[in-house]
Amino acid sequence: MSGARAIAAASVWRLRNGAPRPFSACGRGIVVRFHSSGMTLDNINRAAVDRIIRVDHAGEYGANRIYAGQMAVLGRSSVGPVIQKMWDQEKDHLKKFNELMVALRVRPTILMPLWNVAGFALGAGTALLGKEGAMACTVAVEESIAHHYNNQIRMLMEEGPEKYEELLQVIKKFRDEELEHHDTGLDHDAELAPAYALLKRVIQAGCSAAIYLSERF
């Protein structure tokens, strides 16, 4: 195992097991039931849940745009079916968060037009580097999203796993699927992309900024 692959494996282990990191949330508890999504949450912290749904919806929307950009460039290549499979899962993720937004009356981030353009540009731009570039983008983005989901899981567990059981199930499922995408990227030569380490750092810095902004705006 190469040094880079060993580091990546250790990183994935931490993501799957949830390394400790503080997360604070505020807001008064209310009772909300939403049946259109098949979920029921009682006495939830509305401010915290609003932020979770808003930012996760934005993240899944951005991921869809990234894969759309990758497919525009590599859709007819040998790696096209691999990208399409991951994209199909992201479509399911976005559909679920669309349902939750309606059910909980959560407004989307005002930055959706930006993520529309930026996501597609990132996907297409990295795909122009070849399949390795596209897969490097997948590794960077999915690792960031999985880490973000782990923070949310930790916060909801601290608030009360019984209250948030349904939402926790959704987030955990999506977290695991994002990690599958991460592993797929590594299996398809992500680390052979030009300037892989630098590219990954830059993309993850952008992901962190997008998460911060989408939670608040």
C-alpha positions as CSV (number, residue, x, y, z in Angstrom):
1,M,0.0,0.0,0.0
2,S,1.4,3.4,-1.0
3,G,1.9,6.1,1.6
4,A,-0.9,8.2,0.0
5,R,-3.3,5.2,-0.1
6,A,-2.5,4.4,3.6
7,I,-3.3,8.0,4.6
8,A,-6.5,7.8,2.5
9,A,-7.5,4.6,4.2
10,A,-6.9,6.0,7.6
11,S,-9.0,9.1,6.7
12,V,-11.9,6.9,5.5
13,W,-11.7,4.9,8.8
14,R,-12.1,8.1,10.8
15,L,-15.0,9.2,8.6
16,R,-16.8,5.9,9.0
17,N,-16.3,5.9,12.8
18,G,-16.8,9.6,13.4
19,A,-13.7,11.2,15.0
20,P,-14.8,13.7,17.7
21,R,-15.4,17.3,16.7
22,P,-17.6,19.8,18.5
23,F,-20.8,21.1,16.9
24,S,-23.1,23.6,18.6
25,A,-26.7,24.3,17.7
26,C,-29.3,26.7,19.0
27,G,-33.0,27.1,18.7
28,R,-36.1,26.3,20.8
29,G,-37.7,22.9,20.6
30,I,-41.0,22.5,18.8
31,V,-43.2,19.7,17.7
32,V,-43.2,18.9,14.0
33,R,-44.6,16.0,12.1
34,F,-44.2,15.4,8.4
35,H,-45.8,12.5,6.7
36,S,-45.1,13.3,3.0
37,S,-41.5,12.0,3.5
38,G,-42.6,9.1,5.7
39,M,-40.7,10.6,8.7
40,T,-41.9,11.9,12.1
41,L,-39.8,14.1,14.4
42,D,-41.2,15.2,17.8
43,N,-39.8,18.1,19.8
44,I,-37.0,18.9,17.4
45,N,-34.6,21.7,17.6
46,R,-36.0,23.7,14.7
47,A,-33.0,26.0,14.2
48,A,-30.5,23.1,14.0
49,V,-32.7,21.0,11.8
50,D,-33.3,23.9,9.4
51,R,-29.6,24.4,9.0
52,I,-29.1,20.6,8.4
53,I,-31.7,20.3,5.8
54,R,-30.7,23.6,4.0
55,V,-27.0,22.8,3.8
56,D,-27.5,19.1,2.9
57,H,-29.9,20.0,0.2
58,A,-27.4,22.5,-1.2
59,G,-24.6,19.9,-0.9
60,E,-26.6,17.2,-2.8
61,Y,-27.6,19.8,-5.4
62,G,-24.0,20.8,-5.9
63,A,-22.9,17.1,-6.1
64,N,-25.5,16.6,-8.9
65,R,-24.2,19.5,-10.8
66,I,-20.6,18.2,-10.4
67,Y,-21.6,14.8,-11.8
68,A,-23.5,16.5,-14.6
69,G,-20.4,18.4,-15.6
70,Q,-18.3,15.2,-15.5
71,M,-20.8,13.4,-17.6
72,A,-20.8,16.2,-20.2
73,V,-17.1,15.6,-20.7
74,L,-16.7,11.9,-20.0
75,G,-20.1,10.4,-20.5
76,R,-19.1,8.4,-23.6
77,S,-15.8,7.3,-22.2
78,S,-15.1,4.0,-20.4
79,V,-15.6,5.6,-17.0
80,G,-19.0,7.1,-18.0
81,P,-21.1,4.2,-16.5
82,V,-19.2,4.5,-13.2
83,I,-19.9,8.3,-13.0
84,Q,-23.5,7.7,-14.0
85,K,-24.0,5.1,-11.2
86,M,-22.7,7.6,-8.6
87,W,-24.8,10.4,-10.1
88,D,-28.0,8.3,-9.9
89,Q,-27.4,7.9,-6.2
90,E,-26.9,11.6,-5.8
91,K,-30.2,12.1,-7.6
92,D,-31.9,10.0,-4.9
93,H,-30.2,12.0,-2.2
94,L,-31.4,15.3,-3.7
95,K,-34.9,13.9,-4.1
96,K,-35.1,13.0,-0.4
97,F,-33.9,16.4,0.8
98,N,-36.4,18.1,-1.6
99,E,-39.1,16.1,0.2
100,L,-37.7,17.1,3.6
101,M,-37.6,20.8,2.7
102,V,-41.2,20.8,1.7
103,A,-42.3,18.7,4.7
104,L,-40.4,20.9,7.2
105,R,-40.9,24.2,5.3
106,V,-37.2,24.9,5.1
107,R,-36.1,27.5,2.7
108,P,-33.3,26.7,0.3
109,T,-30.1,28.6,0.4
110,I,-30.1,31.8,-1.6
111,L,-26.8,30.7,-3.2
112,M,-28.4,27.9,-5.3
113,P,-27.7,29.8,-8.6
114,L,-24.0,30.0,-7.6
115,W,-23.8,26.3,-6.8
116,N,-25.5,25.5,-10.0
117,V,-22.8,27.1,-12.1
118,A,-19.8,26.3,-9.7
119,G,-20.8,22.7,-9.4
120,F,-21.0,22.1,-13.1
121,A,-17.8,24.0,-13.8
122,L,-15.9,22.0,-11.2
123,G,-17.2,18.7,-12.6
124,A,-16.4,19.6,-16.2
125,G,-13.1,21.3,-15.4
126,T,-11.7,18.3,-13.5
127,A,-13.0,15.9,-16.1
128,L,-11.0,17.8,-18.7
129,L,-7.9,16.6,-16.8
130,G,-9.0,13.1,-17.7
131,K,-10.8,10.4,-15.7
132,E,-8.1,10.7,-13.0
133,G,-9.0,14.3,-12.5
134,A,-12.7,13.6,-12.3
135,M,-12.1,10.8,-9.8
136,A,-9.8,13.1,-7.8
137,C,-12.7,15.6,-7.6
138,T,-15.0,12.8,-6.4
139,V,-12.6,11.7,-3.7
140,A,-12.2,15.3,-2.4
141,V,-15.8,16.2,-2.5
142,E,-17.2,12.9,-1.1
143,E,-14.6,12.9,1.8
144,S,-15.7,16.5,2.7
145,I,-19.4,15.6,2.6
146,A,-18.9,12.4,4.7
147,H,-17.0,14.4,7.3
148,H,-19.8,17.0,7.3
149,Y,-22.4,14.3,7.7
150,N,-20.5,12.8,10.6
151,N,-20.6,16.2,12.4
152,Q,-24.4,16.3,11.9
153,I,-24.8,12.7,13.2
154,R,-22.8,13.5,16.3
155,M,-24.8,16.6,17.0
156,L,-28.2,14.8,16.6
157,M,-27.0,11.9,18.8
158,E,-26.1,14.4,21.5
159,E,-29.5,16.1,21.2
160,G,-31.4,12.8,21.4
161,P,-31.1,9.9,19.0
162,E,-34.8,8.9,19.7
163,K,-36.1,12.2,18.6
164,Y,-34.0,12.2,15.4
165,E,-34.1,8.5,14.6
166,E,-35.6,8.9,11.1
167,L,-33.3,11.8,10.1
168,L,-30.3,10.0,11.5
169,Q,-31.1,7.0,9.4
170,V,-31.2,9.2,6.2
171,I,-28.0,10.9,7.0
172,K,-26.1,7.7,7.9
173,K,-27.3,6.0,4.7
174,F,-26.2,8.9,2.6
175,R,-22.9,9.2,4.5
176,D,-22.1,5.6,3.7
177,E,-23.0,6.0,0.0
178,E,-20.7,9.1,-0.2
179,L,-17.9,7.0,1.2
180,E,-18.6,4.3,-1.4
181,H,-18.2,7.1,-4.0
182,H,-14.9,8.1,-2.3
183,D,-13.6,4.5,-2.5
184,T,-14.7,4.3,-6.2
185,G,-12.7,7.3,-7.0
186,L,-9.6,5.8,-5.4
187,D,-10.2,2.6,-7.2
188,H,-10.3,4.5,-10.5
189,D,-6.9,6.1,-10.2
190,A,-7.8,9.4,-8.5
191,E,-4.3,9.6,-7.0
192,L,-2.8,9.6,-10.5
193,A,-4.4,13.0,-11.3
194,P,-2.0,15.9,-12.0
195,A,-1.0,17.6,-8.7
196,Y,-3.5,15.3,-6.8
197,A,-2.6,16.5,-3.3
198,L,-2.9,20.2,-4.3
199,L,-6.1,19.6,-6.3
200,K,-7.7,17.8,-3.4
201,R,-6.8,20.5,-0.9
202,V,-8.2,23.3,-3.2
203,I,-11.5,21.4,-3.8
204,Q,-11.9,20.7,-0.1
205,A,-11.3,24.3,0.8
206,G,-14.1,25.2,-1.6
207,C,-16.4,22.6,-0.1
208,S,-15.8,24.0,3.4
209,A,-16.6,27.5,2.2
210,A,-19.8,26.2,0.5
211,I,-20.9,24.4,3.6
212,Y,-20.3,27.4,5.8
213,L,-22.2,29.8,3.5
214,S,-25.1,27.4,2.7
215,E,-25.8,26.9,6.5
216,R,-26.1,30.6,7.0
217,F,-27.6,32.0,3.9
